[in-house]
Each structure stands twice: as structure tokens, then as C-alpha cells.
Amino acid sequence: MVVRGLPPERVGGAEHQAKKLAQELSEKGHAVTIFAGSRKNSTTEISPHLGVVTIRYLDAKFLRTFLSPLHAFLPRIKENSSRLDILICYQVLFAGVVGLWCKLVYKIPLVIWLRAESDYRTPLAKFLFTPLLFKNSDLFIVQSEGIKEQILRSSFYRNLLGRHNLAGIQVIPNGIDPVRVPMIPYRERKGILYVGRLQKVKGIEYLLQAMQGLEEELWIIGRGPDRERLAGMSGHVRARFLGELGQDALLDYMRRARMLVLPSLSEALPNVILEAMSAGLPVIATRVGGVPGLVDPGRTGFLVEPREPAQIRRCIDTLIQDDSLGEAMSRACQREVEKYSWPVVLKKIEDAILSVRRGRYREDATVA
């Protein structure tokens, strides 16, 4: 597996999912090696079936997308190429570029896992790497039916690759370990929660605008370059910037909050939504990426348009004023998230990657 980094050094949905998938596969007896970006070079054996190779690369703008990863990763992968049956690359830019070279030069079967809207919308990905990866990969995975449909509806991708070939994209969602601790009754919950990076693409400023003058406290968990700017915008909001928290502390806030609000301008399939739903937390989120496939409006939360603080405020007010609705949504969230449990998701992943190992996936997709 190739990924930009691993927790706790690099925190993000793709990184957490890559680490967890590696652990799950290794526990089932598959030999897994993770090649991960890092601030240092090292090789660590986590268990008899799981090893981590961390690789230092030049994290400089304009170089980190593909030049520095190629320079740093290729020698280490080449050393191990004779024993690699499959290469799973998380995200198009960075990991996918490394994987493309390995497929073309070392002939290692390649699985690409598209993880963000930027993987098929930003110019460098859209006009160069994503088409190349789709043509040369043995399996191309996206996280939701909604993302697959966005690609299928794109005239650019249809004209370049053909709708029939695009139909071979496989949908496999994120996995999650459902919360197995007693829940706090919804009527006793207080506070509104945001969890994620503090950066412009997350749309946090619109949440702060929506909460102006509201008595409810806003708990902001995460770190990022926009911390000071957002703090300056929170003068009339009871906002607490809590920084990055460990999993137990994060879960405690999820158990105590009334709702999760994710006002992102761009997303794929946010793992934090699944985590919140597992803790019985109704979700207010923007209608972007694969989010509409997670949130069922009126049943597990609400969907709003990006950059619309008034819509966010109306949804917040609805949940604050109607505990019975919040309680019903809380129960529905916990039922809904069961289909994303790791045993369910892992079976789909195993079936997909083992079909690649047998050399059948592309053939089967073409016949279908």
C-alpha cells in the first residue's frame, strides 16, 4: 500500500483508512507492507504480517505532487518489487503517480483508490493523471455511488475513456468500527461539534456565520493553517478551539454533542460522518462529493448547499428546538452505520483485490 503518510504524523481520512485496512488485512493472514511518507526513513515490523516502510521526501510546493514522491518512493518499492503481488494506492496525486510508474515499469498489478473530489476535478488530476491511471490500473475504486455518477456524467471523462469503460469503476465505502459504549440520552446533550482540518476548503467560516448570537457552544476539533483567522471570526460565537484530540477524547465529545456540522466546500466520503453517526450524532453537512450518499435528509440529518450559512442555521435551530426529532435521528444513525462496519467493507475489499491478483477484474468488468 502507498499513502502520503500515517497517523499520528499525518492525520486525515485517507491516512486513517489506509492504516486500518492494512491492520484488518494483516489480521486475516495477508502479508501487507505500507509505504508511507514521513519526516524520517525507517522500516518497522508491526506484526508477522504487517510492515511499515516510512520514506522521507521533499514536501515542497509544486514538487510534492509527483516529482519528490517519485524520487523518494521508487527506489524503496523497487527493492521490494519481486514480492509485491498488488499495489494499492490511496489518492491519485502523490500515491497514484508512484503506482502508475510501478505498474508501467515493474509490472505490479495496480489498484487506485480515489479519495477526494480533487482527484478527478483539479486540472493536473483531471487532464493528466486520472485518465492515465484509469487506463493503466487493474482496478479503480471510488467511495460512493454519488462520486461514480459524477464521473460518469462528466462529458470529459466519457469522451476520453468511454462510458462502458467508466462503468467498470467499483464502489467501496470507508469502513468503521461501530461505537459499542452506552449513549447519552439525546435530551441531555449539549453543544455543536465540528471535526476536521482547519482550512478554507472545510467551510468553517460559514458555520461561524450561522452560529452568530446562538447560545449553544461550538466545539471545534482539529488543527490547520486557518486557526488564527477562524478564531478572529468567532467573536459572537461561543466557540472553543480544542485542537487535535485522541480517539477516546473525540468519542467523548461526539457522545455529548447534539449534532455534527460539516460545512465543507469539497469532500469525498468523510469518515468523520460515519464516526459521528456511530455515536448517535445527527449530521448537518453540505451536498458535496459522496456526502449525499451518507446523510439521509430528515432521517439521519440534513443536507445544505455550500456557502449557505442561513441554511445551516435553520437546520441547527430545528434540532435544538425538537429533541424528539434529534432522538429519532440518533437511533437512525446508529442503525444506518452498521452497513459500513469493517467486516462488511473488508469482504468487498478482499473480493476486489483478490480478483486483481487472479487477473480477472478487468476481464470480468468488460464481460459484464
C-alpha positions as CSV (number, residue, x, y, z in Angstrom):
1,M,0.0,0.0,0.0
2,V,1.2,3.5,-0.8
3,V,-0.1,6.5,1.1
4,R,1.1,10.1,1.7
5,G,1.6,9.5,5.4
6,L,0.3,7.7,8.5
7,P,-1.2,8.9,11.8
8,P,-0.2,10.4,14.1
9,E,2.3,12.2,11.9
10,R,-0.2,12.8,9.2
11,V,-3.9,12.9,10.1
12,G,-6.6,12.6,7.5
13,G,-9.4,10.3,6.4
14,A,-7.3,8.5,3.7
15,E,-4.4,8.0,6.1
16,H,-6.6,6.6,8.9
17,Q,-8.4,4.3,6.4
18,A,-5.1,3.1,4.9
19,K,-3.7,2.2,8.3
20,K,-6.9,0.4,9.4
21,L,-7.2,-1.5,6.2
22,A,-3.6,-2.7,6.5
23,Q,-4.3,-3.9,10.0
24,E,-7.5,-5.7,9.0
25,L,-5.9,-7.4,6.0
26,S,-2.9,-8.5,8.0
27,E,-5.1,-9.9,10.8
28,K,-6.7,-12.2,8.1
29,G,-3.3,-13.5,7.2
30,H,-2.4,-11.3,4.2
31,A,1.1,-10.1,4.1
32,V,0.9,-6.2,3.9
33,T,3.6,-3.6,3.6
34,I,2.7,0.1,3.8
35,F,5.0,2.6,2.0
36,A,4.3,5.9,3.8
37,G,5.6,9.5,3.5
38,S,7.3,10.7,6.7
39,R,9.9,13.0,8.2
40,K,12.3,10.1,8.5
41,N,13.3,6.9,6.8
42,S,12.7,3.6,8.7
43,T,11.4,0.1,8.4
44,T,9.3,-1.4,11.1
45,E,7.7,-4.8,11.5
46,I,4.4,-4.3,13.3
47,S,3.4,-7.9,13.3
48,P,4.4,-11.1,11.3
49,H,2.0,-10.0,8.5
50,L,2.4,-6.2,8.6
51,G,5.4,-4.0,8.0
52,V,5.7,-0.2,7.6
53,V,8.4,1.5,5.4
54,T,8.5,5.2,6.1
55,I,10.1,7.3,3.4
56,R,11.3,10.9,3.7
57,Y,10.5,13.1,0.7
58,L,10.8,16.8,-0.2
59,D,7.5,18.3,0.9
60,A,7.8,21.4,-1.2
61,K,5.1,23.1,-3.2
62,F,5.0,22.0,-6.9
63,L,7.3,19.1,-6.2
64,R,5.3,17.1,-3.6
65,T,2.5,16.2,-6.1
66,F,4.6,13.8,-8.2
67,L,8.3,14.7,-8.6
68,S,9.5,14.3,-5.0
69,P,7.4,11.2,-4.3
70,L,8.8,9.5,-7.5
71,H,12.3,10.3,-6.5
72,A,11.9,9.1,-2.9
73,F,9.5,6.1,-3.2
74,L,10.6,4.3,-6.3
75,P,13.9,3.0,-5.0
76,R,12.3,1.6,-1.9
77,I,9.4,0.0,-3.9
78,K,11.9,-1.4,-6.4
79,E,13.8,-3.1,-3.6
80,N,10.6,-5.0,-2.7
81,S,9.0,-5.3,-6.2
82,S,9.7,-9.1,-6.5
83,R,7.5,-9.9,-3.6
84,L,4.6,-7.5,-4.3
85,D,1.5,-9.1,-5.7
86,I,-0.6,-5.9,-5.7
87,L,0.0,-2.2,-5.1
88,I,-2.9,-0.3,-3.6
89,C,-2.5,3.5,-3.9
90,Y,-4.5,5.9,-1.8
91,Q,-5.4,9.0,-3.8
92,V,-4.5,10.0,-7.4
93,L,-1.9,12.7,-6.9
94,F,1.2,11.5,-4.9
95,A,0.5,7.8,-4.3
96,G,-1.3,7.3,-7.7
97,V,1.6,8.8,-9.6
98,V,4.0,6.4,-7.8
99,G,1.7,3.5,-8.6
100,L,1.5,4.4,-12.3
101,W,5.2,4.2,-12.7
102,C,5.4,0.9,-10.7
103,K,2.7,-0.6,-13.0
104,L,4.4,0.5,-16.2
105,V,8.0,-0.3,-15.2
106,Y,7.8,-3.1,-12.6
107,K,4.6,-4.6,-13.9
108,I,3.0,-4.7,-10.4
109,P,-0.9,-5.0,-10.6
110,L,-2.3,-1.6,-9.6
111,V,-5.4,-0.7,-7.6
112,I,-6.2,3.1,-7.4
113,W,-8.4,4.3,-4.6
114,L,-9.8,7.8,-5.5
115,R,-10.3,9.6,-2.1
116,A,-11.3,13.2,-2.8
117,E,-13.1,15.4,-5.3
118,S,-9.7,16.9,-6.2
119,D,-8.7,13.5,-7.6
120,Y,-10.9,14.0,-10.6
121,R,-11.6,17.7,-10.7
122,T,-8.4,19.7,-10.2
123,P,-6.6,20.4,-13.6
124,L,-3.5,18.3,-13.0
125,A,-5.5,15.3,-12.0
126,K,-8.3,15.7,-14.4
127,F,-6.3,16.4,-17.6
128,L,-3.3,14.1,-16.9
129,F,-3.1,11.6,-14.1
130,T,-6.6,10.4,-13.5
131,P,-7.2,9.4,-17.1
132,L,-3.7,7.7,-17.3
133,L,-4.4,5.9,-14.0
134,F,-7.8,4.7,-15.1
135,K,-6.4,3.3,-18.4
136,N,-3.5,1.6,-16.7
137,S,-4.9,0.4,-13.4
138,D,-6.2,-3.1,-12.8
139,L,-8.9,-1.7,-10.5
140,F,-10.2,1.8,-9.9
141,I,-12.2,2.3,-6.7
142,V,-14.3,5.3,-5.5
143,Q,-16.0,5.7,-2.2
144,S,-19.6,6.2,-3.2
145,E,-22.2,5.8,-5.9
146,G,-22.6,9.6,-6.0
147,I,-18.9,10.1,-6.9
148,K,-19.1,7.4,-9.5
149,E,-22.1,9.1,-11.1
150,Q,-20.4,12.4,-11.1
151,I,-17.5,10.9,-13.1
152,L,-20.0,9.0,-15.4
153,R,-21.9,12.3,-16.1
154,S,-18.7,14.1,-17.0
155,S,-18.5,14.6,-20.8
156,F,-14.7,15.0,-20.5
157,Y,-14.3,11.5,-19.0
158,R,-16.9,9.9,-21.2
159,N,-15.3,11.3,-24.4
160,L,-11.8,10.3,-23.2
161,L,-12.5,6.9,-21.7
162,G,-15.9,5.9,-22.9
163,R,-18.9,5.3,-20.7
164,H,-18.6,1.5,-21.0
165,N,-15.1,1.6,-19.5
166,L,-16.1,4.1,-16.8
167,A,-18.8,1.7,-15.7
168,G,-16.0,-0.6,-14.5
169,I,-15.3,1.7,-11.6
170,Q,-16.0,-0.2,-8.3
171,V,-17.7,1.5,-5.3
172,I,-16.3,0.5,-1.9
173,P,-17.1,2.9,1.1
174,N,-15.0,3.6,4.1
175,G,-15.0,1.2,6.9
176,I,-15.7,1.9,10.6
177,D,-15.7,0.2,14.0
178,P,-19.2,1.0,15.4
179,V,-19.2,2.5,18.8
180,R,-20.1,0.0,21.5
181,V,-20.5,2.2,24.5
182,P,-23.6,3.5,26.3
183,M,-25.0,6.6,24.6
184,I,-26.1,9.7,26.5
185,P,-29.8,10.3,26.0
186,Y,-30.3,12.9,23.3
187,R,-32.3,15.3,25.6
188,E,-29.3,15.6,27.9
189,R,-26.9,16.5,25.1
190,K,-25.5,20.0,24.6
191,G,-23.0,21.5,22.1
192,I,-22.4,21.6,18.4
193,L,-19.4,19.8,17.0
194,Y,-17.1,20.3,14.1
195,V,-14.2,17.8,13.5
196,G,-11.6,18.2,10.7
197,R,-8.8,20.2,9.3
198,L,-8.9,24.0,9.9
199,Q,-8.6,25.1,6.3
200,K,-10.6,27.1,3.8
201,V,-11.9,24.1,1.8
202,K,-13.7,22.9,5.0
203,G,-16.0,26.0,5.0
204,I,-15.8,26.6,8.8
205,E,-16.3,30.3,8.3
206,Y,-19.9,29.6,7.2
207,L,-20.6,27.6,10.3
208,L,-19.3,30.5,12.4
209,Q,-21.6,32.9,10.5
210,A,-24.5,30.5,11.0
211,M,-23.9,30.5,14.8
212,Q,-23.7,34.2,15.4
213,G,-25.6,35.1,18.6
214,L,-26.5,31.4,19.3
215,E,-26.3,30.4,23.0
216,E,-25.2,26.8,22.1
217,E,-21.5,26.2,22.4
218,L,-19.4,25.2,19.3
219,W,-16.6,22.7,19.8
220,I,-14.0,22.8,17.0
221,I,-11.7,19.8,17.0
222,G,-8.7,19.8,14.6
223,R,-5.7,21.8,13.5
224,G,-4.7,23.6,10.4
225,P,-3.5,26.8,8.8
226,D,-6.7,28.7,9.3
227,R,-6.7,28.5,13.1
228,E,-6.0,32.2,13.8
229,R,-8.2,33.5,11.0
230,L,-11.2,31.5,12.2
231,A,-10.6,32.5,15.9
232,G,-10.7,36.1,14.7
233,M,-14.2,35.5,13.2
234,S,-15.7,33.8,16.3
235,G,-16.2,37.0,18.4
236,H,-20.0,36.5,18.8
237,V,-19.9,32.7,18.9
238,R,-19.3,30.6,22.0
239,A,-16.5,28.7,20.2
240,R,-13.9,26.5,21.8
241,F,-10.9,25.5,19.6
242,L,-9.9,22.2,21.1
243,G,-7.0,21.3,18.8
244,E,-6.4,17.7,17.8
245,L,-7.7,15.1,20.2
246,G,-7.1,11.4,20.7
247,Q,-9.8,8.9,19.7
248,D,-11.2,8.5,23.2
249,A,-11.5,12.2,23.8
250,L,-13.0,12.7,20.4
251,L,-15.6,10.0,21.1
252,D,-16.5,11.6,24.4
253,Y,-17.3,14.9,22.6
254,M,-19.4,13.0,20.0
255,R,-21.4,11.3,22.7
256,R,-22.2,14.6,24.4
257,A,-22.9,16.8,21.4
258,R,-26.3,17.5,19.8
259,M,-25.1,17.4,16.2
260,L,-22.1,17.3,13.9
261,V,-21.9,20.1,11.3
262,L,-19.6,19.6,8.3
263,P,-19.8,22.7,6.1
264,S,-17.2,21.6,3.5
265,L,-16.8,23.0,0.1
266,S,-15.3,19.8,-1.2
267,E,-15.3,16.2,0.2
268,A,-15.3,12.6,-0.9
269,L,-16.7,10.3,1.8
270,P,-15.8,11.9,5.1
271,N,-15.0,9.3,7.8
272,V,-16.0,11.7,10.5
273,I,-19.6,11.5,9.4
274,L,-19.6,7.7,9.9
275,E,-17.9,8.1,13.3
276,A,-20.5,10.7,14.3
277,M,-23.4,8.6,13.2
278,S,-22.0,5.6,15.1
279,A,-22.1,7.7,18.2
280,G,-25.7,8.6,17.5
281,L,-25.0,12.1,16.3
282,P,-27.3,13.7,13.7
283,V,-25.3,15.3,10.9
284,I,-25.7,18.6,9.1
285,A,-23.4,18.6,6.0
286,T,-23.1,20.2,2.6
287,R,-24.2,18.5,-0.6
288,V,-20.8,17.8,-2.0
289,G,-18.9,14.7,-3.1
290,G,-20.1,11.4,-1.6
291,V,-21.8,13.1,1.4
292,P,-25.4,12.8,0.0
293,G,-24.9,9.0,0.0
294,L,-24.2,9.1,3.7
295,V,-26.8,11.6,5.1
296,D,-30.5,10.8,4.6
297,P,-32.3,14.2,4.9
298,G,-34.9,14.2,7.7
299,R,-33.8,10.7,8.9
300,T,-30.1,10.9,9.8
301,G,-29.5,14.6,9.4
302,F,-29.8,17.4,6.9
303,L,-28.1,18.4,3.7
304,V,-27.4,22.1,2.9
305,E,-25.8,23.8,-0.1
306,P,-22.1,25.0,0.3
307,R,-21.5,28.6,1.4
308,E,-25.1,28.9,2.8
309,P,-24.9,29.9,6.5
310,A,-28.6,30.6,6.6
311,Q,-29.4,27.1,5.6
312,I,-27.0,25.7,8.3
313,R,-28.7,28.0,10.9
314,R,-32.2,26.7,10.1
315,C,-31.1,23.1,10.5
316,I,-29.3,23.8,13.8
317,D,-32.4,25.6,15.1
318,T,-34.6,22.7,14.1
319,L,-32.5,20.2,16.1
320,I,-32.2,22.4,19.1
321,Q,-35.9,23.0,19.3
322,D,-37.0,19.4,18.7
323,D,-35.4,16.8,21.0
324,S,-37.8,14.1,19.8
325,L,-36.6,14.6,16.2
326,G,-33.0,14.5,17.4
327,E,-33.6,11.3,19.3
328,A,-35.2,9.7,16.3
329,M,-32.3,10.7,14.1
330,S,-29.8,9.5,16.7
331,R,-31.3,6.0,16.6
332,A,-31.5,6.0,12.8
333,C,-27.8,7.0,12.5
334,Q,-26.7,4.0,14.6
335,R,-28.8,1.6,12.5
336,E,-27.6,3.1,9.3
337,V,-23.9,2.9,10.1
338,E,-23.9,-0.8,10.6
339,K,-23.6,-1.3,6.8
340,Y,-20.2,0.5,6.9
341,S,-18.8,-1.8,9.6
342,W,-15.3,-3.2,8.9
343,P,-16.4,-6.8,8.5
344,V,-18.9,-5.8,5.7
345,V,-16.5,-3.4,4.0
346,L,-13.4,-5.7,4.3
347,K,-15.2,-8.5,2.5
348,K,-15.8,-6.2,-0.5
349,I,-12.2,-5.1,-0.5
350,E,-10.8,-8.6,-0.3
351,D,-13.0,-9.8,-3.1
352,A,-11.9,-6.9,-5.3
353,I,-8.2,-7.1,-4.7
354,L,-8.1,-10.9,-4.9
355,S,-9.8,-10.7,-8.3
356,V,-7.0,-8.4,-9.4
357,R,-4.4,-10.9,-8.1
358,R,-6.1,-13.6,-10.2
359,G,-6.0,-11.2,-13.2
360,R,-9.8,-11.4,-13.6
361,Y,-11.2,-8.0,-12.6
362,R,-10.8,-6.1,-15.8
363,E,-11.8,-9.1,-17.8
364,D,-15.0,-9.6,-15.6
365,A,-15.9,-5.9,-15.8
366,T,-15.6,-6.0,-19.6
367,V,-17.8,-9.1,-19.9
368,A,-20.4,-7.5,-17.5
